[in-house]
Amino acid sequence: MSLAEIPSRLEDALKSANRGVVVLAVGGISSDVAKQSWLSASVSTLSSTVPSTSATAWLTALTGVPADVHRVPGMVYRNGSGLVHAINGTPPIPDLPTVLERHGATVLARELDLLEGTWAQALLRGTNRIPAPPRHKLTAQAEDPPLLIANVVADLDKALPDHSFVWTYINIDDHVHQHGYDESVHEAMLRLDAHASRWAAQGWTVVAHSDHGQVPVDPDPGLVEAWDAIVREECVIPSGGAGRTRWLYPKPDRMEAVFDRVATTLGDAATVHHATDLGLPQPEAGPVVAVAASPRFPIPDPSRKFEHGGLSRDEIDVPYAVWQTVQ
C-alpha cells in the first residue's frame, strides 16, 4: 500500500461523500504520531516513496505514479550537465494529470503557493488556488504548530461553504526538523483531529495523510568530511539525493570503485545500493546510492536535529486517516 494509491482513494471518497471532501496534506507526520493524535479517525498506514522526501512523495501522492515515471527522484538530482533543486528549480517534469486537476479542487497551498518552480506548477496546475498568507506569517506559523493549525482551520472554515473538494498543505515538517515530535506537535495534531471531527459532523469526508516521517540524527563530522572527499576526488558533479538517502555521480569507469569506497568509508552508518535496485530513474539519480542505517549518516544539512529520506519504518510509514459522518 503506497502513496500512489491516494488518487484512487480520493476519487472513491468523492463518489460517496455527502457534502464533499477535505484533504489535509500534513507534511512530516509519521504514522505513529498520527495514530496517537487522530483519535476520532480511522487511520491506516501507507508506504512513502524512495527516497522518503517531499519532492518525490507529494508528486506521487497526487499523480499516482512512481519516481521513475514523474522523474523527480529526490530533492537534488541531475538535470543535463549539472544539478537541479526540485523545489526551487525548473527541471522538466512530465505533463501528468493530478487528482486535484481532474476534479477541479480548491487548494490552500500555503508555502507551496509561493514557489515558482516547475514542481509546484506540476502539483497545483488546473486548481482553484486561494492565495497564501505573506511569507513572514507562514514562517511564524511553522514555528508554532498549534498556531499553524488555528490559521489553517480558520482558512478552511472560510473556504468550505463555497467548494466541494478542498486540499490544503499543512507544514509541520519544518518544526519537526528542528524540534522533533515535541509536545506542541502532538497538541497541534489533537486540535486538528477535533476540527476534522467537526467537519465530518457537518457532512464532509475528511482525509489526512503525510509524505514521510522523521527520525533523530547526529551526523558524524568525520563521515561528512569523508563523503565530501569522495565527491571531490571521484565524481563529475556534486552529490544529490534527499536527507538520509544520497547518491553519487562517479567519473567514467569508476562506478564500482566508488561503490566499494562508499561502503568501506560509511561502514555500518549506511547501506550502499545501485540506483536501479531502488527503482530510481537515471540519469537523474546517481548510480551509487547510500541510505542511512545510523544517526551518524552524513546528511547534507548537519544542523538539523531530525531528518528523513531514508528507508527506516519511522520515515517510510505514513498515515492515511479518514473522518466520516456517522449515518
Buried (B, 14 or more C-beta within 10 A) or exposed (E): EBBBBBBEBBBEBBEEBEBBBBBBBBBBBBBBBBBBBBEBBEBBBBBBBBBBBBBBBBBBBBBBBBBBBBBBBBBBBBBEEEBBBBBEBEBEBEEBEBBBBEBEBBBBBBBBBBBEBBBBEBBBBEBBBBEBBEEEEBEBBBBBBBBBBBBBBEBBEEBBEEBBBBBBBBBBBBBBBEBEBEEBBBBBBBBBBEBBBBBBEEEBBBBBBBBBBBBEBEBBEEBBEBBEEBBEEBBBEBBBBBBBBBBBBBEEEBBEEBBEBBBEBBEEBBBBBBBEEBEBBBEBBBBBBBBBBBBBBBBBEEEBEBBBBBBBEBBBBBBBBBBBBEE
